[in-house]
Amino acid sequence: MAVPKKKTSKGKRNQRHAHWKAKAGAAAQRAMSLGKSVLSGRAQGFVYPISESEESEES
């Protein structure tokens, strides 16, 4: 099993944790933007299936 040779400093640990948290915020922002564009009908490059029952209800 791999074992680290030296203890990681608190600063390095905190930096890694902050970067991980920042990535989550960016992913949430992209997901919200995509969701809004899908709901408004302006989504481009995003394909999602529409069931046959929904199509028949709209007609």
N, C-alpha and C positions, 0 to 999 in steps of 0.2 A: 504494500500500500504506500502511496506517495505521501511524504511528510515534508512540510516546509522546513527549510534550514534555519531561518531566523524568524523572530516574531515580527509581525506586521505592525507598524506604528499606528497610533490612534489617528493621526492625520491622514495617512494613506487609507485606512479603513473608512473614515468619514468621507473622504473624497469619493471613494468607490460607491458608498451608500448614496451620496448626493447625486451622483451620475445616474444610478439606477432609478432613483425617485424622479429625476428630470425626464428620463425616457418614458416613464408612465404618463406624465402630464402631456407630453407631445403625442403619444399614441391616443390618449383620450380626446385630444383636440382634433386629430385626424378622423377619428371615429364619429365624433359629433358633426363634423363638417360633411362627411360622407352621408350620414343619416339625414341631415337637413336637405342635401341635394337630391337624395332619392325621394324623399317625401314631397319635395317641390316639383319633381319631374325633370330637373335639369341635370341629372347625373349622366356623365359621359364616360364610357369605358367601364361601366359597372353593369353586369348582367345578372338579373335575379329571376327565378322562375315564377310564372303566374299560373296558378292552378286553373283548370278548366271551369270549375264552379264559379270562380270570381269573374271570368270572362263572360259567362252566360248571364250573370246577374247585371252586368253593366249594359248589355245589349238590349 
